[in-house]
Amino acid sequence: EVQLVESGGGLVKPGSSLKLSCVASGFTFSSYGMHWIRQAPKKGLEWIALIYYDSSNKYYADSVKGRFTISRDNSKNTLYLEMNSLRSEDTAMYYCAKDILSYWGQGVMVTVSS
Amino acid sequence: DIQMTQSPSSLPASLGDRVTITCRASQDIGNYLRWFQQKPGKSPRLMIYGATNLAAGVPSRFSGSRSGSDYSLTISSLESEDMADYYCLQSKESPFTFGAGTKLELK
């Protein structure tokens, strides 16, 4: 059974940093691209980043480019999202998702507030 | 960036109705279009990929179609478990972009 479990969220102040993790199981993690998608409270979905299976390519939404970094460790079956210079508008539920977005994690909440 | 214009934003409907949600792409995206269902407090669920392909486990009352740059999700006979938010997503090129969403609710 495919499982994706996010962690690392919390309440942080504007300008600070946070690193999210997504541990994958139930499939060959090193063979699939992975995404991060977020959803602000009561708002729609926003795709924010994609990393290829071998980390050879990474893509970002304009809203996070230069502040967020997607990475992965295939030896640990783990996807990461390093978030710097956080803003109030980054407050959202963050989901990791596999490949064609056929599987999603349960999400982890990030709140940016002073 | 490719814009996805989704309509309607809200769709009141009755059980048994045939309902259709539409997304229009601002540029050619071929069949790189997916549909997701999201229920309150839950993660999104992939319903349709490649514009017309039913994802695993999705009931056959759901279908996807394309006419030019317009993409549609149709539910042939609405059931109570279908009440949810629906989103389209283009995955033709980065940045991938979602439609604004459609809230399907009971009339």
Interface residues (C-beta under 8 A of the other chain):
Chain A: H35 I37 G44 L45 E46 W47 L50 Y59 Y60 A61 D62 Y95 I100 L101 S102 W104 G105 Q106 G107
Chain B: D1 R34 F36 Q38 S43 P44 R45 L46 Y49 A55 A56 Y87 L89 S91 S94 P95 F96 T97 F98 G99 A100 G101
